[in-house]
Amino acid sequence: MTDLTSLTIAEARTALASRSLSATELTDAYLAAIDAANGTFNAYVTVTHDQARAMAKASDARLAKGDAGALEGIPLGIKDLYATEGVHTQACSHVLDGFLPRYESTVTANLWAKGAVMLGKLNMDEFAMGSSNETSYYGPVKSPWRAKGSNEALVPGGSSGGSAAAVAAHLCAAATATDTGGSIRQPAAFTGTVGIKPTYGRCSRWGIVAFASSLDQAGPIARDVRDTAIMLKTMASVDPKDTTSVDLPVPDYEAAIGQSVKGMTIGIPREYRVHGMPDEIEALWQQGIAWYREAGAKIVDISLPHTKYALPAYYIVAPAEASSNLARYDGVRYGLRVPGRDIIDMYEKSRAAGFGSEVKRRIMIGTYVLSAGYYDAYYLRAQQVRTLIKRDFEQAFAAGVDAILTPATPSAAFAIGDKDMNADPVKMYLNDVFTVTVNMAGLPGMAVPAGLSANGLPLGLQLIGRPFEEETLFKAAHVIEQAAGRFTPAKWW
């Protein structure tokens, strides 16, 4: 029989339904794979062996009764940003040491209600702040991909690096992730996996540790477009506990896969041809355009003139919201507490010891732009720019564009400890150049593997859609997947 961990969700679902495979067998196969390889990748910060087996056993009982949910018996990895009742939830930060929530996030509760199995909690950049998964208190995640002829360890992208690496290395069938400025799409592109950031409000944020509340959105990373659609269908819901979640029916995203794109209009934004973009990224983009033409889609050039302001505006808005959201971690109620002379000294010592350098940098930037005398000059102006970015997209869609095609990242994955990236935070932030506009405008965006770089590393294309029209993205993404194929790293571990 095929290695059980190589089955997609759709394939495993069929095997489980026919009873040719049990949820317990599938879960045990994944737990064995994690135990054998997690020391190499550092993708999981906690593995919930006993809980996974108990959930799988319950799934087998429901399967035997013909009472299976949409994800019955499917083993998943959960990003450490999601609250999981009684299980390690620390946003991969020292400041939340020992925190075990007494509640379950809405998204994970949705998954368990449909029969999914939790394998454990996945590594990530601390508080989701990073583009390489190097800011985690638990150390960096190593990508299962290697460049041709090299043993150099590569980043899996961030902040959802543990999610992307675990999916690519077959250490879970799929994973939850979050995206504030590209944290689903960039790691998906770096690891040859598929990731979607749904429209802001499509998934509840309740029970997910907040980074920037007006930008954060939950979404899945999976091995192919169909699996991503299956995951999002269950993750998405309206939630009275999250007033930003939208009360709209959740479509059957899987049904959109395979539909024709003939007559669809795909926009190509000229502003995404950034200075210094590698030739292979431009070639990949042109290849994507050619695939859509061959499939009968209409290609039009569009302008999104405020794109050049998106990255600086994002790095004002996001740190400002983070500064406010992270004020609650003070050593008083939960997490790390470092004793001090008085309560102020205890606050200062706990926060100094608890937060990593990147989180401190963003808190300081955010506090600065919100301070008296600077609020109007920075934060207010960044919000005005955000409105203009949103309007650019609205005008493109009003002109008849159904989806927008861009590169997902400005390069393939880089090395862990890359001196240029780590010495200059701005260079690291530039990894988000193609993705932050989508968060600023609250739109759905999807990264799909589209090819390999000259040195054999995955490269992705990004599709951007109209609000709450994720179905269009799944339909369009399937065209790329059919043309490019799927990409799996050669096993060296």
LOTORLUM-292906 format. One record per residue (C-alpha): residue number from 0; residue in three letters; x, y, z. Coordinates in nm, 2 decimals, padded with zeros to 4 digits. Each point is the difference from the previous one (the first is absolute). Layout:
! residues N
num  residuo  x  y  z
NUM  ALA  X  Y  Z;
...
! end
This chain:
! residues 493
num  residuo  x  y  z
0  MET  00.00  00.00  00.00;
1  THR  00.11  00.36  -00.06;
2  ASP  00.17  00.17  00.29;
3  LEU  -00.30  00.12  00.20;
4  THR  00.16  00.35  00.06;
5  SER  00.01  00.06  -00.37;
6  LEU  -00.37  -00.01  -00.04;
7  THR  -00.18  00.33  -00.06;
8  ILE  -00.30  00.09  00.21;
9  ALA  -00.23  -00.09  -00.30;
10  GLU  00.18  -00.34  -00.04;
11  ALA  -00.01  -00.08  00.37;
12  ARG  -00.36  00.10  00.02;
13  THR  -00.09  -00.26  -00.27;
14  ALA  00.21  -00.27  00.17;
15  LEU  -00.15  00.07  00.34;
16  ALA  -00.36  00.00  -00.14;
17  SER  00.06  -00.34  -00.17;
18  ARG  00.15  -00.13  00.33;
19  SER  00.31  -00.11  -00.19;
20  LEU  00.19  00.23  00.25;
21  SER  -00.08  00.09  00.36;
22  ALA  00.05  00.33  00.16;
23  THR  00.22  -00.16  00.27;
24  GLU  00.23  -00.15  -00.27;
25  LEU  00.03  00.34  -00.17;
26  THR  00.06  00.19  00.32;
27  ASP  00.26  -00.25  00.12;
28  ALA  00.18  00.03  -00.34;
29  TYR  00.02  00.38  00.04;
30  LEU  00.11  -00.02  00.37;
31  ALA  00.28  -00.25  -00.10;
32  ALA  00.11  00.25  -00.28;
33  ILE  00.00  00.29  00.25;
34  ASP  00.20  -00.20  00.26;
35  ALA  00.26  -00.10  -00.27;
36  ALA  00.04  00.34  -00.17;
37  ASN  -00.10  00.29  00.23;
38  GLY  00.34  00.00  00.16;
39  THR  00.13  00.10  -00.35;
40  PHE  -00.27  00.26  -00.09;
41  ASN  -00.11  00.14  00.33;
42  ALA  -00.35  00.04  -00.15;
43  TYR  -00.19  -00.10  00.31;
44  VAL  00.05  00.16  00.34;
45  THR  -00.24  -00.25  00.16;
46  VAL  -00.12  -00.34  -00.12;
47  THR  -00.33  -00.12  00.15;
48  HIS  00.04  -00.38  -00.03;
49  ASP  -00.27  -00.11  00.24;
50  GLN  -00.25  00.26  -00.10;
51  ALA  00.05  -00.08  -00.37;
52  ARG  -00.05  -00.37  00.06;
53  ALA  -00.31  00.06  00.20;
54  MET  -00.15  00.22  -00.27;
55  ALA  00.09  -00.25  -00.27;
56  LYS  -00.17  -00.28  00.20;
57  ALA  -00.32  00.22  00.03;
58  SER  00.02  00.06  -00.37;
59  ASP  00.01  -00.37  -00.07;
60  ALA  -00.31  -00.05  00.21;
61  ARG  -00.18  00.27  -00.20;
62  LEU  00.12  -00.14  -00.33;
63  ALA  -00.13  -00.35  00.10;
64  LYS  -00.34  00.15  00.07;
65  GLY  -00.01  00.20  -00.33;
66  ASP  00.00  00.32  00.20;
67  ALA  00.32  00.16  -00.15;
68  GLY  00.07  00.37  -00.01;
69  ALA  00.16  00.18  -00.29;
70  LEU  00.35  -00.05  00.15;
71  GLU  -00.06  -00.32  00.18;
72  GLY  00.33  -00.16  00.11;
73  ILE  00.22  00.25  -00.18;
74  PRO  00.31  00.08  00.20;
75  LEU  00.09  00.37  00.01;
76  GLY  00.27  00.22  00.14;
77  ILE  -00.11  00.32  00.18;
78  LYS  00.20  00.32  00.00;
79  ASP  00.10  00.11  00.35;
80  LEU  -00.20  00.32  -00.04;
81  TYR  -00.33  -00.19  00.04;
82  ALA  -00.13  -00.06  00.35;
83  THR  -00.04  -00.38  00.06;
84  GLU  -00.17  -00.08  00.33;
85  GLY  00.25  -00.14  00.25;
86  VAL  00.28  -00.02  -00.26;
87  HIS  00.31  00.21  -00.04;
88  THR  -00.10  00.34  -00.15;
89  GLN  00.28  00.25  00.02;
90  ALA  00.03  00.18  -00.35;
91  CYS  00.36  -00.15  00.02;
92  SER  00.09  00.28  00.26;
93  HIS  00.18  -00.03  00.33;
94  VAL  -00.25  00.26  00.14;
95  LEU  -00.28  -00.26  -00.01;
96  ASP  00.20  -00.27  00.17;
97  GLY  -00.22  -00.28  00.14;
98  PHE  -00.33  00.15  -00.13;
99  LEU  -00.27  -00.27  -00.05;
100  PRO  -00.33  00.16  -00.11;
101  ARG  -00.33  -00.11  00.16;
102  TYR  -00.17  00.06  -00.33;
103  GLU  00.02  -00.10  -00.37;
104  SER  00.03  00.24  -00.30;
105  THR  -00.31  00.00  -00.22;
106  VAL  00.20  -00.12  -00.30;
107  THR  00.14  -00.30  00.17;
108  ALA  -00.33  -00.08  00.17;
109  ASN  -00.15  00.00  -00.36;
110  LEU  00.26  -00.25  -00.11;
111  TRP  -00.05  -00.23  00.30;
112  ALA  -00.38  00.01  -00.05;
113  LYS  00.06  -00.14  -00.35;
114  GLY  00.21  -00.28  00.13;
115  ALA  00.36  00.12  -00.06;
116  VAL  00.28  -00.13  00.22;
117  MET  00.26  00.22  00.17;
118  LEU  00.36  -00.11  -00.03;
119  GLY  00.15  00.29  00.19;
120  LYS  00.10  00.37  -00.01;
121  LEU  00.22  00.14  -00.27;
122  ASN  00.29  00.23  00.02;
123  MET  -00.02  00.36  -00.13;
124  ASP  00.16  00.34  00.02;
125  GLU  -00.05  00.15  00.35;
126  PHE  -00.35  00.16  00.01;
127  ALA  -00.01  -00.05  -00.38;
128  MET  00.26  00.27  -00.05;
129  GLY  00.25  -00.12  -00.27;
130  SER  00.04  -00.12  -00.35;
131  SER  00.24  -00.30  00.06;
132  ASN  -00.10  -00.17  00.33;
133  GLU  00.33  00.10  00.15;
134  THR  -00.16  00.22  00.28;
135  SER  -00.16  -00.30  00.19;
136  TYR  00.10  -00.04  00.36;
137  TYR  00.03  -00.38  -00.09;
138  GLY  00.25  00.06  -00.27;
139  PRO  -00.03  00.01  -00.38;
140  VAL  -00.19  -00.25  -00.21;
141  LYS  00.20  -00.17  -00.28;
142  SER  -00.16  -00.04  -00.34;
143  PRO  -00.02  -00.36  -00.15;
144  TRP  00.12  00.16  -00.32;
145  ARG  00.37  00.03  -00.10;
146  ALA  00.16  00.17  -00.29;
147  LYS  00.16  -00.22  -00.27;
148  GLY  00.34  -00.13  00.11;
149  SER  -00.03  00.17  00.34;
150  ASN  -00.05  -00.11  00.36;
151  GLU  -00.06  00.36  00.12;
152  ALA  -00.30  00.03  00.23;
153  LEU  -00.27  00.22  -00.14;
154  VAL  -00.28  00.20  00.16;
155  PRO  -00.36  -00.12  -00.06;
156  GLY  -00.13  00.36  00.00;
157  GLY  -00.20  00.17  00.28;
158  SER  -00.17  00.05  00.21;
159  SER  -00.18  -00.33  -00.07;
160  GLY  00.33  -00.18  -00.06;
161  GLY  -00.08  -00.30  00.22;
162  SER  -00.33  -00.05  -00.19;
163  ALA  00.15  00.02  -00.34;
164  ALA  00.30  -00.23  00.09;
165  ALA  -00.22  -00.26  00.16;
166  VAL  -00.23  -00.02  -00.30;
167  ALA  00.29  -00.01  -00.25;
168  ALA  00.18  -00.27  00.21;
169  HIS  -00.32  -00.21  00.04;
170  LEU  -00.01  00.05  00.38;
171  CYS  -00.37  00.09  -00.02;
172  ALA  -00.27  -00.03  -00.27;
173  ALA  -00.05  00.38  00.02;
174  ALA  00.05  00.28  00.25;
175  THR  -00.17  00.31  00.13;
176  ALA  00.19  00.32  -00.05;
177  THR  -00.06  00.38  00.02;
178  ASP  00.08  00.29  -00.23;
179  THR  00.06  00.36  00.11;
180  GLY  00.22  00.12  -00.29;
181  GLY  00.08  -00.32  -00.19;
182  SER  00.05  -00.26  00.28;
183  ILE  -00.20  -00.27  -00.19;
184  ARG  00.09  00.08  -00.36;
185  GLN  00.37  00.06  00.04;
186  PRO  00.08  -00.33  00.19;
187  ALA  -00.23  -00.19  -00.24;
188  ALA  00.20  00.14  -00.30;
189  PHE  00.33  -00.09  00.17;
190  THR  -00.10  -00.36  00.06;
191  GLY  -00.20  -00.10  -00.31;
192  THR  -00.32  -00.01  00.19;
193  VAL  -00.34  00.18  -00.05;
194  GLY  -00.12  00.26  00.24;
195  ILE  -00.29  00.24  00.00;
196  LYS  -00.06  00.31  00.21;
197  PRO  -00.38  00.04  -00.02;
198  THR  -00.18  00.33  00.00;
199  TYR  00.02  00.18  00.33;
200  GLY  -00.30  -00.12  00.20;
201  ARG  -00.04  -00.33  -00.17;
202  CYS  00.15  -00.19  00.29;
203  SER  -00.04  00.09  00.37;
204  ARG  00.30  00.14  00.17;
205  TRP  -00.14  -00.09  00.35;
206  GLY  00.26  -00.20  00.19;
207  ILE  00.28  00.09  -00.23;
208  VAL  00.28  00.20  00.17;
209  ALA  -00.02  00.35  -00.15;
210  PHE  00.28  00.17  -00.19;
211  ALA  -00.17  00.27  -00.20;
212  SER  -00.38  -00.03  00.04;
213  SER  -00.11  00.18  -00.32;
214  LEU  00.24  -00.21  -00.21;
215  ASP  00.01  -00.35  00.15;
216  GLN  -00.19  -00.28  -00.17;
217  ALA  00.00  -00.38  00.05;
218  GLY  00.04  -00.24  -00.29;
219  PRO  00.14  -00.34  -00.10;
220  ILE  00.32  -00.13  -00.16;
221  ALA  -00.04  -00.33  -00.18;
222  ARG  00.17  -00.21  -00.27;
223  ASP  -00.23  00.08  -00.29;
224  VAL  -00.28  00.23  -00.09;
225  ARG  -00.28  -00.25  00.07;
226  ASP  00.13  -00.07  00.36;
227  THR  00.02  00.38  00.06;
228  ALA  -00.36  00.03  -00.11;
229  ILE  -00.11  -00.28  00.23;
230  MET  00.17  00.16  00.29;
231  LEU  -00.13  00.35  -00.05;
232  LYS  -00.36  -00.13  -00.03;
233  THR  00.02  -00.12  00.36;
234  MET  00.22  00.28  00.14;
235  ALA  -00.23  00.28  -00.12;
236  SER  -00.31  00.10  00.20;
237  VAL  -00.18  00.30  00.15;
238  ASP  00.07  00.03  00.37;
239  PRO  -00.19  00.22  00.25;
240  LYS  00.32  00.01  00.21;
241  ASP  00.18  00.18  -00.29;
242  THR  -00.19  00.31  -00.12;
243  THR  00.23  00.03  -00.30;
244  SER  -00.11  -00.35  -00.13;
245  VAL  -00.25  00.04  -00.28;
246  ASP  -00.34  -00.17  -00.01;
247  LEU  00.01  -00.14  -00.36;
248  PRO  -00.06  -00.36  -00.11;
249  VAL  00.32  -00.20  -00.03;
250  PRO  00.01  -00.14  -00.36;
251  ASP  00.11  -00.35  -00.09;
252  TYR  00.34  00.11  -00.12;
253  GLU  00.09  -00.35  -00.12;
254  ALA  -00.28  00.02  -00.26;
255  ALA  00.17  00.29  -00.17;
256  ILE  00.31  -00.21  -00.08;
257  GLY  00.01  -00.11  -00.36;
258  GLN  -00.24  00.26  -00.13;
259  SER  00.10  00.18  -00.32;
260  VAL  00.16  00.34  00.02;
261  LYS  -00.09  00.07  -00.36;
262  GLY  -00.12  00.36  -00.02;
263  MET  00.15  00.09  00.34;
264  THR  00.20  00.33  00.01;
265  ILE  00.34  -00.02  00.17;
266  GLY  00.16  00.33  00.09;
267  ILE  00.38  00.05  -00.02;
268  PRO  00.11  00.29  00.22;
269  ARG  00.29  00.19  -00.15;
270  GLU  00.11  00.13  00.34;
271  TYR  00.10  -00.35  00.11;
272  ARG  00.30  00.00  -00.23;
273  VAL  00.22  00.12  00.28;
274  HIS  00.36  00.13  -00.04;
275  GLY  00.25  -00.29  00.02;
276  MET  -00.25  -00.28  -00.04;
277  PRO  00.18  -00.31  -00.11;
278  ASP  -00.04  -00.11  -00.37;
279  GLU  -00.14  -00.34  00.11;
280  ILE  -00.28  00.17  00.20;
281  GLU  -00.10  00.20  -00.31;
282  ALA  00.03  -00.31  -00.22;
283  LEU  -00.23  -00.19  00.24;
284  TRP  -00.25  00.28  -00.01;
285  GLN  00.00  00.00  -00.38;
286  GLN  -00.05  -00.38  00.01;
287  GLY  -00.30  00.04  00.22;
288  ILE  -00.15  00.26  -00.24;
289  ALA  00.06  -00.25  -00.29;
290  TRP  -00.18  -00.28  00.19;
291  TYR  -00.31  00.22  00.05;
292  ARG  00.00  00.11  -00.37;
293  GLU  00.01  -00.36  -00.10;
294  ALA  -00.29  -00.08  00.24;
295  GLY  -00.21  00.27  -00.17;
296  ALA  00.03  00.28  00.26;
297  LYS  00.04  00.36  -00.11;
298  ILE  00.32  00.18  00.11;
299  VAL  -00.01  00.37  00.07;
300  ASP  00.26  00.24  00.13;
301  ILE  -00.11  00.20  00.30;
302  SER  00.14  00.26  00.23;
303  LEU  00.00  00.00  00.38;
304  PRO  00.18  00.33  00.04;
305  HIS  00.03  00.01  00.38;
306  THR  00.17  -00.34  00.02;
307  LYS  00.34  00.17  00.06;
308  TYR  -00.13  00.15  00.33;
309  ALA  -00.14  -00.33  00.13;
310  LEU  00.31  -00.14  00.17;
311  PRO  00.09  00.32  00.20;
312  ALA  -00.37  00.05  00.09;
313  TYR  -00.03  -00.36  00.11;
314  TYR  00.31  00.03  00.22;
315  ILE  -00.17  00.29  00.18;
316  VAL  -00.35  -00.14  00.03;
317  ALA  00.11  -00.35  00.11;
318  PRO  00.25  00.10  00.27;
319  ALA  -00.25  00.26  00.13;
320  GLU  -00.26  -00.27  00.05;
321  ALA  00.26  -00.24  00.14;
322  SER  00.11  00.26  00.26;
323  SER  -00.36  00.02  00.12;
324  ASN  -00.07  -00.37  -00.01;
325  LEU  00.32  -00.11  00.17;
326  ALA  -00.04  00.24  00.29;
327  ARG  -00.20  -00.27  00.18;
328  TYR  00.31  -00.22  00.05;
329  ASP  00.12  00.15  00.32;
330  GLY  00.09  -00.29  00.23;
331  VAL  -00.30  00.05  00.22;
332  ARG  -00.27  -00.24  -00.10;
333  TYR  00.17  -00.27  -00.21;
334  GLY  00.33  -00.09  -00.17;
335  LEU  00.35  00.10  00.11;
336  ARG  00.04  00.20  00.31;
337  VAL  00.34  00.15  00.10;
338  PRO  -00.01  00.14  00.36;
339  GLY  00.08  00.36  00.05;
340  ARG  00.03  00.27  00.27;
341  ASP  -00.36  00.11  -00.07;
342  ILE  -00.27  -00.06  -00.26;
343  ILE  00.15  00.23  -00.26;
344  ASP  00.34  -00.16  00.03;
345  MET  -00.17  -00.35  -00.03;
346  TYR  -00.18  00.12  -00.32;
347  GLU  00.33  00.12  -00.15;
348  LYS  00.20  -00.30  00.09;
349  SER  -00.26  -00.25  -00.11;
350  ARG  -00.05  00.17  -00.34;
351  ALA  00.37  00.05  -00.05;
352  ALA  00.07  -00.37  00.07;
353  GLY  -00.31  -00.13  -00.17;
354  PHE  00.00  00.16  -00.34;
355  GLY  00.26  -00.07  -00.27;
356  SER  00.18  00.27  -00.19;
357  GLU  -00.23  00.02  -00.31;
358  VAL  -00.31  00.03  00.22;
359  LYS  00.17  00.27  00.21;
360  ARG  00.09  00.18  -00.32;
361  ARG  -00.36  00.00  -00.12;
362  ILE  -00.14  00.10  00.33;
363  MET  00.23  00.30  00.01;
364  ILE  -00.08  00.10  -00.35;
365  GLY  -00.37  -00.03  00.08;
366  THR  00.02  00.19  00.32;
367  TYR  00.19  00.28  -00.17;
368  VAL  -00.25  00.04  -00.29;
369  LEU  -00.29  00.01  00.24;
370  SER  00.17  00.25  00.24;
371  ALA  -00.11  00.36  00.03;
372  GLY  00.14  00.22  -00.27;
373  TYR  00.05  -00.30  -00.24;
374  TYR  -00.34  -00.15  -00.03;
375  ASP  -00.12  00.23  -00.27;
376  ALA  00.33  00.00  -00.19;
377  TYR  00.03  -00.38  -00.01;
378  TYR  -00.29  -00.21  00.11;
379  LEU  -00.28  00.22  -00.14;
380  ARG  00.18  00.04  -00.33;
381  ALA  00.07  -00.37  -00.03;
382  GLN  -00.38  -00.07  00.05;
383  GLN  -00.07  00.25  -00.28;
384  VAL  00.24  -00.18  -00.23;
385  ARG  -00.17  -00.32  00.09;
386  THR  -00.33  00.14  -00.12;
387  LEU  00.16  00.10  -00.33;
388  ILE  00.15  -00.36  -00.04;
389  LYS  -00.35  -00.14  00.06;
390  ARG  -00.14  00.24  -00.26;
391  ASP  00.25  -00.11  -00.26;
392  PHE  -00.12  -00.36  00.03;
393  GLU  -00.37  00.11  00.00;
394  GLN  00.05  00.20  -00.33;
395  ALA  00.18  -00.30  -00.16;
396  PHE  -00.29  -00.24  00.09;
397  ALA  -00.26  00.26  -00.10;
398  ALA  00.16  00.01  -00.35;
399  GLY  -00.07  -00.37  -00.03;
400  VAL  00.31  -00.18  00.13;
401  ASP  -00.10  -00.33  00.17;
402  ALA  00.34  -00.08  00.15;
403  ILE  00.35  00.15  00.01;
404  LEU  00.32  -00.21  -00.07;
405  THR  00.33  00.10  00.16;
406  PRO  00.32  -00.17  00.13;
407  ALA  -00.04  -00.12  00.35;
408  THR  00.36  00.08  00.12;
409  PRO  00.29  00.20  -00.14;
410  SER  00.23  -00.31  00.01;
411  ALA  00.03  -00.37  00.10;
412  ALA  00.07  -00.10  00.36;
413  PHE  00.33  00.13  00.15;
414  ALA  00.23  -00.15  00.25;
415  ILE  -00.06  -00.01  00.38;
416  GLY  00.22  00.27  00.15;
417  ASP  00.04  00.18  -00.33;
418  LYS  00.23  00.29  00.09;
419  ASP  -00.16  00.26  -00.23;
420  MET  -00.35  -00.08  00.12;
421  ASN  00.08  -00.01  00.37;
422  ALA  00.23  00.31  00.00;
423  ASP  -00.26  00.22  -00.17;
424  PRO  -00.37  -00.04  00.12;
425  VAL  -00.12  00.20  -00.30;
426  LYS  00.14  -00.27  -00.24;
427  MET  -00.19  -00.26  00.20;
428  TYR  -00.32  00.22  -00.01;
429  LEU  00.03  00.02  -00.39;
430  ASN  -00.09  -00.37  -00.01;
431  ASP  -00.36  00.12  00.05;
432  VAL  00.01  00.25  -00.29;
433  PHE  -00.26  -00.20  -00.21;
434  THR  -00.22  -00.11  00.28;
435  VAL  -00.07  00.29  00.24;
436  THR  -00.23  00.19  -00.23;
437  VAL  -00.25  -00.29  00.03;
438  ASN  -00.02  00.03  00.38;
439  MET  -00.02  00.38  -00.02;
440  ALA  -00.30  -00.03  -00.23;
441  GLY  -00.16  -00.30  00.19;
442  LEU  -00.01  -00.21  -00.32;
443  PRO  00.05  -00.37  -00.05;
444  GLY  00.34  -00.11  -00.13;
445  MET  00.13  -00.34  -00.09;
446  ALA  00.35  -00.14  -00.07;
447  VAL  00.04  -00.29  -00.24;
448  PRO  00.32  -00.19  -00.10;
449  ALA  00.08  00.09  -00.36;
450  GLY  00.35  -00.12  -00.06;
451  LEU  00.36  -00.05  00.13;
452  SER  00.28  00.25  00.01;
453  ALA  00.33  -00.06  -00.19;
454  ASN  00.13  -00.18  00.31;
455  GLY  -00.30  -00.22  00.05;
456  LEU  -00.20  00.19  00.26;
457  PRO  -00.38  00.07  -00.01;
458  LEU  -00.13  00.33  -00.14;
459  GLY  -00.37  00.10  00.03;
460  LEU  -00.25  00.23  -00.17;
461  GLN  -00.26  00.20  00.19;
462  LEU  -00.36  00.05  -00.09;
463  ILE  -00.20  00.29  00.15;
464  GLY  -00.38  00.00  -00.01;
465  ARG  -00.30  00.21  00.07;
466  PRO  -00.13  00.00  00.36;
467  PHE  -00.16  -00.33  00.10;
468  GLU  00.06  -00.15  -00.35;
469  GLU  00.24  -00.27  00.11;
470  GLU  -00.17  -00.24  -00.24;
471  THR  00.14  00.19  -00.29;
472  LEU  00.35  -00.04  00.14;
473  PHE  -00.04  -00.37  00.04;
474  LYS  -00.13  -00.03  -00.35;
475  ALA  00.29  00.21  -00.14;
476  ALA  00.27  -00.17  00.22;
477  HIS  -00.10  -00.34  -00.13;
478  VAL  00.11  00.12  -00.35;
479  ILE  00.35  00.07  00.13;
480  GLU  00.01  -00.32  00.19;
481  GLN  -00.10  -00.21  -00.30;
482  ALA  00.26  00.17  -00.22;
483  ALA  00.29  00.01  00.24;
484  GLY  -00.06  -00.32  00.20;
485  ARG  00.07  -00.06  00.36;
486  PHE  00.34  00.04  00.17;
487  THR  00.14  -00.22  00.27;
488  PRO  00.35  00.02  00.15;
489  ALA  00.24  -00.29  -00.06;
490  LYS  00.01  -00.18  00.34;
491  TRP  00.35  00.04  00.16;
492  TRP  -00.11  -00.03  00.37;
! end
